[in-house]
Structures are given as C-alpha cells and as structure tokens.
Amino acid sequence: MQKIEDIEKIIEENQAVMLYFSAPTCNVCHALKPKLLDAIESNFGEFKVVSIDTSIEQEVAAYFSVFAIPTVLVFLGGREFLRKSRHMSVDEVMREIKRPYEIMMS
C-alpha cells in the first residue's frame, strides 16, 4: 500500500516524477501504460515513475484530485506541470514535457 507521504517525498526528492493512475478493470490504462513508460524511459532518463492502482489507493487518488482513469500527473521541480486524463496519446504527453524537461535538466 502506498502512502501519500511516501509519494510526496518522491516528488520532493526527484526533479522529474510521473504519477500514473490506473485500475485493473481499465483496458485503456493497460494499453497505454507500457507504451508511455517505454517512451519516458527512452527519452527522459531522469524520470521517476510511480504507478497507482485507484481501486486500492482511493485515498491517494482523492488527495491528488484524480477522478478519471487513466490519469497522468507530471511533476517537474516538485511542482505539478502536466495533468492528462482519459484521452491522451503518448506523443502528446512526450511533446508537452520535452522542452521544459530539457531546460530543467541542462
């Protein structure tokens, strides 16, 4: 079980963090996750990715105001930078974080 405090600590200690909210019954979540994680790993080596199962971690989802799945939250420098829910493409997410990530890491 993940604790809000632990997730907050990860966000605080890492420059780039992605929270991926999903559930076992979400087919879109299962199709998107491997593609998104592969793209993040290939393009942005410093990202820390945390997967959160909303069927178990309802308190964590509520804390981060996540009410739809899949939801991706990207934190850069400890602050929420991007929030995408439901309909998103891997390319769209990558495009939106590329420039700020590169600036932050340079």
C-alpha positions as CSV (number, residue, x, y, z in Angstrom):
1,M,0.0,0.0,0.0
2,Q,1.4,3.4,-1.0
3,K,1.2,6.3,1.4
4,I,0.6,9.9,0.4
5,E,3.7,10.9,2.5
6,D,5.9,8.5,0.5
7,I,4.7,9.8,-2.8
8,E,5.1,13.4,-1.7
9,K,8.7,12.5,-0.6
10,I,9.4,11.0,-4.1
11,I,8.1,14.2,-5.7
12,E,10.3,16.3,-3.4
13,E,13.5,14.3,-3.9
14,N,13.3,13.9,-7.7
15,Q,13.4,16.6,-10.4
16,A,11.0,14.7,-12.7
17,V,8.2,12.5,-11.5
18,M,5.3,10.9,-13.3
19,L,2.3,9.5,-11.3
20,Y,0.3,7.0,-13.4
21,F,-3.2,6.4,-12.1
22,S,-5.0,3.3,-13.4
23,A,-7.1,0.3,-12.3
24,P,-7.2,-3.4,-13.2
25,T,-10.6,-3.0,-15.0
26,C,-9.3,-0.2,-17.3
27,N,-8.4,-1.6,-20.7
28,V,-7.1,1.8,-21.9
29,C,-4.8,2.0,-18.9
30,H,-3.3,-1.3,-19.7
31,A,-2.8,-0.5,-23.4
32,L,-1.3,3.0,-22.7
33,K,1.0,2.2,-19.8
34,P,3.7,0.1,-21.4
35,K,3.9,2.5,-24.4
36,L,4.1,5.6,-22.2
37,L,6.7,4.0,-19.8
38,D,8.8,2.9,-22.7
39,A,8.7,6.4,-24.3
40,I,9.6,8.1,-20.9
41,E,12.5,5.7,-20.3
42,S,13.8,6.1,-23.8
43,N,13.6,9.9,-23.9
44,F,13.8,11.1,-20.3
45,G,16.3,9.1,-18.2
46,E,15.8,11.0,-15.0
47,F,12.1,10.4,-14.7
48,K,10.8,8.5,-11.6
49,V,7.5,6.8,-12.4
50,V,5.1,5.8,-9.7
51,S,2.1,3.6,-10.7
52,I,-1.0,3.9,-8.5
53,D,-3.9,1.5,-8.6
54,T,-7.0,3.6,-7.9
55,S,-9.0,0.5,-6.9
56,I,-6.8,0.1,-3.9
57,E,-5.4,3.6,-3.4
58,Q,-8.6,5.6,-3.3
59,E,-7.2,8.0,-0.7
60,V,-4.1,8.7,-2.8
61,A,-6.3,9.3,-5.9
62,A,-8.5,11.7,-3.9
63,Y,-5.5,13.5,-2.5
64,F,-4.2,14.3,-6.0
65,S,-7.8,15.1,-7.2
66,V,-7.8,12.2,-9.7
67,F,-11.4,11.1,-10.6
68,A,-10.9,9.5,-14.0
69,I,-8.5,6.9,-15.3
70,P,-6.0,6.7,-16.8
71,T,-4.6,9.9,-15.4
72,V,-1.0,11.0,-15.7
73,L,0.4,13.7,-13.4
74,V,3.9,15.1,-14.2
75,F,5.8,16.9,-11.6
76,L,8.9,18.9,-12.6
77,G,11.0,20.5,-9.8
78,G,8.5,19.4,-7.2
79,R,5.5,21.2,-8.9
80,E,2.7,19.8,-10.9
81,F,3.4,20.6,-14.5
82,L,1.0,18.4,-16.5
83,R,-2.2,16.6,-15.9
84,K,-3.8,14.4,-18.6
85,S,-6.8,12.2,-18.1
86,R,-8.7,9.7,-20.2
87,H,-8.0,10.6,-23.8
88,M,-4.3,11.2,-24.4
89,S,-1.6,9.9,-26.7
90,V,2.0,9.1,-25.9
91,D,3.2,11.6,-28.5
92,E,1.0,14.3,-26.9
93,V,2.4,13.7,-23.4
94,M,6.0,13.5,-24.7
95,R,5.7,16.7,-26.7
96,E,4.4,18.7,-23.7
97,I,7.1,17.7,-21.3
98,K,10.1,17.6,-23.7
99,R,11.2,21.2,-23.7
100,P,10.6,22.0,-20.0
101,Y,12.4,18.7,-19.1
102,E,15.4,19.5,-21.2
103,I,15.6,23.1,-19.9
104,M,15.4,21.8,-16.3
105,M,18.0,19.1,-16.8
106,S,20.5,21.3,-18.6
